[in-house]
Amino acid sequence: MSTVKALSDIIANGVTSIQTACDARNVSFPSLDEPFSPQSEAIRQAVFSDIKTIIAAAYQLIATLQVPPAYVAEKATSFLHAPSLDLVLAGNVVEILRDAGPQGLHVNEIAAKNDLEPRKLARILRFLANHHIFKELKPDVFANTRLSTTLDTGKSLDALRENASEKYDNTEGFAALIGHLTDESMKSAAYLSDTLTDSRTASSYQPTESAFNRAFGTSAGIFDWFEQPENAFRLKRFNAGMRATAGGTSELVAGFEWDALPEGSVVIDVGGGIGAMTKQLSDQHKNLRYIVQDRAATIEGAEKIWETERPEALRSGLVHLQAHDFFDEQPVTNASVFMLRAIVHDWPDHYARKILEKLRPVATSNTKLILIEHIVRYACRSEGQFSDIPGAEEPEAPEPLLPNFGTAGGREYMVDLQMMHLLNAQERTIPQFVELLGSAGWKLERVIRSPSDRFALLVASPV
């Protein structure tokens, strides 16, 4: 059977399976014409395995059928998506079109509300509409699609105009995350090749010698840079964006036996930001005690959020917010669990090792270390390498698909390069996690995964 026919069959069989699941539940698979809402995504979770396989096959089929130079040229110009989305966020386009409703709005009227040049804006929206982000209903008349509505802050246009610096406050955070990606991340990525070919920085793993530093002309690491007064909005946006990345991990975190911990056990959310993960856990497991640790500027912002959203958690002692630099000695000596979500991926090995080493002296024999991280899979077949660690290996995709499901396999490859150009850091493979943990006095015991989650939960014990 030819590769094209095999890929086509995978797609057809997967679509049939999805339709069967929808029919059994008497629901329709969400259309691009429907607004996005978490509730409407329920069916997607039920058929995630089929979706993943279909997307992997569809991308491979496109790569097979497309004229090779045209395919590569399309990848070379994919950078155009980021500045286009950045302009959409800056111009509050999604909120303007939300108010216009399904009939959409002429670009001249959109521009009248956000002071953008209408003919240029039309070209930006048409480009995004060609990728199903927005829809052109009639010449120069645009409306939202399911994809564009993910960027809706839920705020009125008047509120956004009056308090631009508070655009992402009290939101789900996804639009803020996209704002970070299309600003700091996109601009830094433009300097990645220059940084990797400059003999002064090519081999450096210092956080202050990354593509980000070259792009923004600063000698500060990105987290110190965020705390500079002129970057106050970017810091708030980044923290709001991290809230969005925590939203999809509840099923994954539920895989750990929190209920088996003794009453009053202390869970330390190391580098926990504004405490998004702790918020999920403390809502469900009130028999434990939680400490969120992060830099002073971040904790200051977290206090405002918790005082607004969960004041009783602070007053009752269920949750404590603590300013702490994780490169300093760990002040808490009775922790049952150290939880680090998307922390070690921010740091190259020698710094990540220091973070984990600071936890080892205060760990008891029963303390567990939990890393919530992306795991990078090889793009080749490699089964059996770590079969002695429960959960360390994932099923591989069937032929002729890439064994890691290619583009459909996860965002970890993109995030890995983001960590490189922003921080000189990285996502890691299982062998790299085993080596990193071992060098800091920890042993990887098991890996907990959720089929629909982009993160994995790595559980380690002191050695």
C-alpha positions as CSV (number, residue, x, y, z in Angstrom):
1,M,0.0,0.0,0.0
2,S,1.3,3.4,-0.9
3,T,2.1,5.9,1.9
4,V,-0.6,8.3,0.6
5,K,-3.3,5.6,0.7
6,A,-2.2,4.5,4.2
7,L,-2.4,8.0,5.5
8,S,-5.7,8.5,3.8
9,D,-7.1,5.4,5.4
10,I,-5.9,6.5,8.9
11,I,-7.7,9.7,8.5
12,A,-10.9,8.1,7.2
13,N,-11.0,5.4,9.9
14,G,-10.3,8.0,12.6
15,V,-13.1,10.3,11.4
16,T,-15.5,7.4,11.3
17,S,-14.6,6.6,14.9
18,I,-15.2,10.2,16.0
19,Q,-18.5,10.3,14.3
20,T,-19.6,7.0,16.0
21,A,-18.6,8.5,19.4
22,C,-20.6,11.7,18.6
23,D,-23.7,9.7,17.5
24,A,-23.5,7.5,20.7
25,R,-23.6,10.7,22.8
26,N,-26.1,12.5,20.6
27,V,-23.7,15.4,20.1
28,S,-22.0,17.1,17.2
29,F,-18.3,17.7,17.0
30,P,-17.7,21.4,17.6
31,S,-17.8,23.5,14.4
32,L,-15.4,26.4,13.6
33,D,-18.6,28.5,13.5
34,E,-19.3,27.9,17.1
35,P,-17.8,30.1,19.9
36,F,-15.2,28.4,22.0
37,S,-16.2,27.3,25.5
38,P,-14.7,24.6,27.8
39,Q,-18.0,22.9,28.1
40,S,-18.3,22.4,24.3
41,E,-14.9,20.6,24.4
42,A,-16.1,17.5,26.3
43,I,-16.4,15.3,23.2
44,R,-12.9,16.2,22.2
45,Q,-11.5,14.5,25.3
46,A,-13.5,11.4,24.7
47,V,-12.0,10.9,21.2
48,F,-8.5,12.5,21.8
49,S,-6.6,9.4,20.7
50,D,-8.4,9.5,17.3
51,I,-7.9,13.2,16.9
52,K,-4.2,12.9,17.6
53,T,-3.8,10.2,15.0
54,I,-5.8,12.0,12.4
55,I,-3.8,15.2,12.9
56,A,-0.5,13.4,12.7
57,A,-1.6,11.7,9.4
58,A,-3.1,14.9,8.0
59,Y,0.2,16.8,8.5
60,Q,2.2,14.0,7.1
61,L,-0.2,13.8,4.1
62,I,0.2,17.5,3.5
63,A,4.0,17.2,3.7
64,T,3.8,14.3,1.2
65,L,1.5,15.9,-1.3
66,Q,2.7,19.5,-1.2
67,V,5.4,20.6,-3.7
68,P,8.6,20.4,-1.6
69,P,9.9,24.0,-2.2
70,A,6.4,25.3,-1.5
71,Y,6.1,23.3,1.7
72,V,9.5,24.6,3.0
73,A,8.7,28.2,1.9
74,E,5.4,28.0,3.8
75,K,7.4,27.0,7.0
76,A,9.9,29.8,6.4
77,T,7.0,32.4,6.3
78,S,5.1,31.0,9.3
79,F,6.6,33.8,11.4
80,L,3.9,36.0,9.9
81,H,1.3,34.4,12.2
82,A,2.8,35.9,15.4
83,P,2.8,39.6,14.5
84,S,-0.6,39.3,13.0
85,L,-2.0,37.8,16.2
86,D,-0.1,40.5,18.2
87,L,-1.9,43.2,16.3
88,V,-5.2,41.5,16.8
89,L,-4.6,41.6,20.6
90,A,-3.4,45.2,20.5
91,G,-6.4,46.3,18.6
92,N,-9.0,44.3,20.7
93,V,-10.4,42.9,17.4
94,V,-11.9,39.8,19.0
95,E,-13.9,41.8,21.5
96,I,-15.1,44.2,18.8
97,L,-16.3,41.3,16.6
98,R,-17.9,39.6,19.6
99,D,-20.0,42.7,20.1
100,A,-20.9,42.7,16.4
101,G,-22.3,39.2,16.5
102,P,-22.4,36.5,13.8
103,Q,-23.1,39.1,11.0
104,G,-19.6,40.4,11.5
105,L,-18.4,44.0,10.9
106,H,-16.8,45.8,8.0
107,V,-13.1,46.5,8.5
108,N,-13.8,50.3,8.3
109,E,-16.0,50.0,11.4
110,I,-13.5,47.8,13.2
111,A,-10.8,50.3,12.5
112,A,-12.9,53.2,13.7
113,K,-13.1,51.5,17.1
114,N,-9.4,50.7,17.5
115,D,-7.7,53.4,15.4
116,L,-5.9,51.0,13.1
117,E,-5.5,51.7,9.3
118,P,-8.4,49.7,7.7
119,R,-6.8,48.5,4.5
120,K,-3.8,47.1,6.4
121,L,-6.0,45.6,9.0
122,A,-8.1,43.9,6.4
123,R,-5.0,42.2,5.0
124,I,-4.0,41.0,8.4
125,L,-7.5,39.6,9.1
126,R,-7.7,38.0,5.6
127,F,-4.4,36.3,6.2
128,L,-5.7,34.9,9.5
129,A,-9.0,34.0,8.0
130,N,-7.1,31.9,5.5
131,H,-6.0,29.8,8.5
132,H,-9.6,29.8,10.0
133,I,-8.8,32.4,12.7
134,F,-11.6,34.8,11.8
135,K,-13.9,34.5,8.8
136,E,-14.5,36.8,5.9
137,L,-18.3,36.8,5.4
138,K,-18.4,39.3,2.5
139,P,-15.6,41.5,1.0
140,D,-13.9,43.2,4.0
141,V,-16.6,42.0,6.5
142,F,-15.1,39.8,9.2
143,A,-16.5,37.7,12.0
144,N,-15.0,35.6,14.8
145,T,-14.6,31.9,14.6
146,R,-14.2,29.3,17.3
147,L,-10.4,29.7,17.1
148,S,-10.4,33.5,17.3
149,T,-12.8,33.5,20.3
150,T,-10.1,31.8,22.4
151,L,-8.5,35.3,22.5
152,D,-11.6,37.0,24.0
153,T,-10.8,38.5,27.4
154,G,-14.5,38.7,28.1
155,K,-14.2,42.5,28.8
156,S,-16.1,45.3,27.1
157,L,-14.3,47.5,24.6
158,D,-14.9,50.5,26.9
159,A,-13.2,48.7,29.8
160,L,-10.3,47.7,27.6
161,R,-9.8,51.3,26.4
162,E,-10.1,52.8,29.9
163,N,-7.7,50.3,31.6
164,A,-5.4,49.0,28.9
165,S,-2.8,47.9,31.6
166,E,-5.5,45.6,33.2
167,K,-6.5,43.9,29.9
168,Y,-5.5,40.4,31.2
169,D,-6.4,40.9,34.8
170,N,-9.1,38.4,36.1
171,T,-9.1,36.5,32.8
172,E,-8.5,32.8,32.0
173,G,-5.1,33.8,30.8
174,F,-5.0,32.3,27.3
175,A,-5.0,35.6,25.5
176,A,-2.2,36.8,27.8
177,L,-0.2,33.7,27.0
178,I,-0.5,34.4,23.2
179,G,0.5,38.0,23.9
180,H,3.7,36.8,25.6
181,L,4.4,34.5,22.7
182,T,3.8,37.1,20.0
183,D,5.9,39.7,21.8
184,E,8.9,38.6,23.9
185,S,9.1,35.1,22.4
186,M,8.6,36.0,18.8
187,K,11.0,38.9,18.9
188,S,13.7,36.8,20.6
189,A,13.3,33.9,18.2
190,A,14.3,36.3,15.3
191,Y,17.8,36.4,16.8
192,L,18.2,32.7,17.5
193,S,20.4,31.9,14.5
194,D,22.5,35.0,15.1
195,T,23.1,33.9,18.7
196,L,23.9,30.3,17.8
197,T,26.4,31.3,15.1
198,D,28.2,34.0,17.2
199,S,31.3,32.5,18.8
200,R,30.7,34.5,21.9
201,T,27.3,33.0,22.6
202,A,27.1,29.8,20.5
203,S,28.1,27.4,23.3
204,S,26.8,29.4,26.2
205,Y,24.1,28.1,28.5
206,Q,24.0,31.3,30.6
207,P,20.5,32.7,31.0
208,T,21.9,36.2,30.3
209,E,23.5,35.2,26.9
210,S,20.4,34.1,25.0
211,A,18.7,35.3,21.9
212,F,16.3,37.2,24.2
213,N,19.2,39.3,25.5
214,R,20.3,40.1,21.9
215,A,16.8,41.0,20.8
216,F,16.0,43.3,23.7
217,G,19.5,44.7,24.2
218,T,19.7,43.7,27.9
219,S,22.2,41.9,30.1
220,A,19.5,40.9,32.5
221,G,17.8,37.5,32.5
222,I,14.2,37.5,31.4
223,F,12.8,37.2,34.9
224,D,14.9,40.1,36.2
225,W,14.0,42.0,33.1
226,F,10.3,41.4,33.8
227,E,10.7,43.1,37.2
228,Q,12.1,46.3,35.7
229,P,9.5,49.1,36.1
230,E,9.1,49.7,32.4
231,N,8.1,46.0,32.0
232,A,5.3,46.0,34.6
233,F,2.6,45.2,32.0
234,R,4.7,42.4,30.5
235,L,5.2,40.9,33.9
236,K,1.5,41.0,34.7
237,R,0.7,39.5,31.3
238,F,3.3,36.7,31.7
239,N,1.8,35.8,35.1
240,A,-1.7,35.8,33.7
241,G,-0.5,33.6,30.8
242,M,1.0,31.1,33.2
243,R,-2.5,30.7,34.7
244,A,-3.7,29.4,31.3
245,T,-1.0,26.8,31.1
246,A,-2.0,25.4,34.5
247,G,-5.7,25.0,33.5
248,G,-5.2,21.8,31.6
249,T,-3.3,19.8,34.2
250,S,-6.0,19.0,36.7
251,E,-6.6,15.5,35.3
252,L,-2.9,14.9,35.3
253,V,-2.3,16.1,38.9
254,A,-5.2,14.0,40.0
255,G,-3.1,10.9,39.1
256,F,-1.0,11.4,42.2
257,E,-2.3,9.9,45.5
258,W,-2.9,13.2,47.4
259,D,-5.6,11.6,49.5
260,A,-3.0,9.1,50.9
261,L,-1.0,11.9,52.5
262,P,-1.5,12.3,56.2
263,E,-3.8,15.1,57.5
264,G,-1.9,18.5,57.5
265,S,0.9,17.3,55.2
266,V,2.7,20.3,53.7
267,V,2.8,20.7,49.9
268,I,5.4,23.3,48.7
269,D,4.6,24.8,45.3
270,V,8.2,25.8,44.4
271,G,8.3,28.7,42.0
272,G,4.5,28.5,42.0
273,G,3.9,31.9,40.4
274,I,0.5,33.3,41.4
275,G,-0.5,29.8,42.7
276,A,-2.6,28.5,39.9
277,M,-1.7,24.9,40.6
278,T,-2.2,25.3,44.3
279,K,-5.6,26.8,43.7
280,Q,-6.7,23.6,42.0
281,L,-5.2,21.4,44.6
282,S,-6.4,23.4,47.7
283,D,-10.0,23.4,46.3
284,Q,-10.0,19.6,46.2
285,H,-7.8,18.5,49.0
286,K,-8.4,20.8,52.0
287,N,-6.9,18.3,54.5
288,L,-3.4,19.4,53.3
289,R,-1.5,22.7,53.8
290,Y,0.0,24.6,50.9
291,I,2.9,27.1,50.6
292,V,3.3,28.9,47.3
293,Q,6.9,30.2,46.9
294,D,8.1,32.7,44.3
295,R,10.0,35.9,43.8
296,A,8.8,38.8,45.9
297,A,7.3,40.8,43.0
298,T,5.3,37.7,41.9
299,I,4.1,37.0,45.4
300,E,2.9,40.6,45.7
301,G,0.7,40.1,42.7
302,A,-0.4,36.7,43.9
303,E,-1.6,38.2,47.2
304,K,-4.0,40.5,45.4
305,I,-5.4,37.6,43.4
306,W,-5.9,35.3,46.4
307,E,-7.4,38.1,48.5
308,T,-9.9,38.6,45.7
309,E,-10.6,35.0,44.6
310,R,-9.8,32.8,47.7
311,P,-9.5,35.1,50.8
312,E,-10.7,32.4,53.1
313,A,-7.8,30.1,52.0
314,L,-5.3,32.7,53.3
315,R,-7.1,33.5,56.5
316,S,-7.6,29.8,57.5
317,G,-4.0,29.0,56.9
318,L,-4.9,26.5,54.1
319,V,-2.6,28.5,51.8
320,H,0.4,30.6,52.6
321,L,2.2,32.8,50.1
322,Q,6.0,33.0,50.7
323,A,8.6,35.2,49.0
324,H,11.5,32.9,48.3
325,D,14.3,32.5,45.7
326,F,14.7,28.8,44.9
327,F,18.4,29.2,44.6
328,D,18.6,30.0,48.3
329,E,18.4,27.5,51.1
330,Q,14.9,26.0,51.4
331,P,13.3,27.4,54.6
332,V,10.6,24.7,54.9
333,T,11.9,21.5,56.6
334,N,8.7,19.5,56.9
335,A,7.4,19.2,53.4
336,S,5.7,16.0,52.3
337,V,5.7,17.1,48.6
338,F,7.8,19.6,46.7
339,M,5.9,20.4,43.5
340,L,7.7,22.2,40.7
341,R,5.5,23.0,37.7
342,A,7.4,24.1,34.5
343,I,10.3,25.3,36.6
344,V,13.4,23.2,35.5
345,H,12.6,23.8,31.9
346,D,13.3,27.4,32.5
347,W,16.9,26.6,33.4
348,P,19.9,24.9,31.8
349,D,21.2,21.8,33.6
350,H,23.7,23.4,36.0
351,Y,21.1,25.8,37.3
352,A,18.3,23.3,37.4
353,R,20.6,21.0,39.4
354,K,21.1,23.8,42.0
355,I,17.3,24.2,42.4
356,L,16.8,20.5,43.0
357,E,19.9,20.3,45.3
358,K,18.4,23.0,47.6
359,L,15.4,20.7,48.2
360,R,17.4,17.5,48.9
361,P,18.8,18.4,52.4
362,V,15.3,19.1,53.9
363,A,13.7,16.1,52.3
364,T,12.7,13.2,54.6
365,S,12.8,9.6,53.4
366,N,9.0,9.9,52.7
367,T,9.2,13.3,50.8
368,K,8.2,13.2,47.2
369,L,9.5,15.5,44.5
370,I,7.0,16.2,41.7
371,L,8.1,17.8,38.4
372,I,5.3,18.8,36.1
373,E,7.1,19.1,32.7
374,H,7.0,18.4,29.0
375,I,8.8,15.3,28.1
376,V,10.5,15.4,24.7
377,R,10.2,12.2,22.7
378,Y,12.7,11.2,20.1
379,A,11.5,11.4,16.4
380,C,12.7,7.9,15.9
381,R,11.6,4.6,17.4
382,S,13.2,3.9,20.8
383,E,10.9,1.5,22.8
384,G,12.4,-0.5,25.7
385,Q,15.0,2.0,26.8
386,F,13.3,2.8,30.2
387,S,10.7,0.1,30.6
388,D,11.8,-0.3,34.2
389,I,10.3,3.1,35.1
390,P,6.5,2.9,35.2
391,G,5.0,5.4,32.7
392,A,8.3,6.5,31.3
393,E,7.5,5.2,27.8
394,E,4.6,6.1,25.6
395,P,3.0,4.0,22.9
396,E,4.4,4.8,19.5
397,A,2.3,5.7,16.5
398,P,1.7,3.1,13.8
399,E,3.5,3.1,10.5
400,P,3.8,5.1,8.4
401,L,3.4,7.9,11.0
402,L,6.3,9.4,12.8
403,P,6.6,7.3,16.0
404,N,6.1,10.4,18.2
405,F,3.0,11.4,16.2
406,G,4.9,14.3,14.7
407,T,3.3,17.7,15.0
408,A,0.3,16.1,16.7
409,G,2.5,14.6,19.4
410,G,2.7,17.7,21.5
411,R,4.0,21.2,21.8
412,E,7.2,20.2,23.6
413,Y,9.4,20.7,20.6
414,M,8.2,24.3,20.1
415,V,8.4,25.0,23.8
416,D,11.9,23.5,23.8
417,L,13.1,26.1,21.3
418,Q,11.3,28.8,23.1
419,M,13.2,27.9,26.2
420,M,16.4,28.0,24.2
421,H,15.9,31.5,22.7
422,L,14.4,33.0,25.9
423,L,16.5,31.4,28.6
424,N,19.2,29.2,27.2
425,A,17.2,26.4,28.8
426,Q,15.4,23.4,27.5
427,E,12.7,20.7,27.7
428,R,14.2,17.3,28.4
429,T,14.0,13.6,27.3
430,I,13.5,10.9,29.9
431,P,17.3,10.1,29.9
432,Q,18.0,13.7,30.6
433,F,15.5,13.8,33.4
434,V,17.0,10.7,34.9
435,E,20.5,12.2,34.7
436,L,19.4,15.6,36.1
437,L,17.5,14.1,39.0
438,G,20.3,11.7,39.9
439,S,22.9,14.5,39.9
440,A,20.9,16.3,42.5
441,G,20.2,13.4,44.9
442,W,16.9,12.3,43.5
443,K,15.7,9.1,41.7
444,L,12.9,9.1,39.1
445,E,10.3,6.5,40.4
446,R,7.5,6.8,37.9
447,V,5.8,9.0,35.3
448,I,2.1,9.8,35.4
449,R,0.6,10.8,32.1
450,S,-2.9,11.8,30.9
451,P,-3.7,11.0,27.2
452,S,-5.0,14.5,26.6
453,D,-2.4,16.5,28.6
454,R,0.7,18.0,27.1
455,F,2.5,17.8,30.5
456,A,3.7,14.7,32.4
457,L,4.1,14.3,36.1
458,L,7.5,12.9,37.1
459,V,7.6,11.6,40.7
460,A,11.0,11.2,42.4
461,S,12.3,10.2,45.8
462,P,15.5,11.2,47.7
463,V,18.5,8.9,47.4
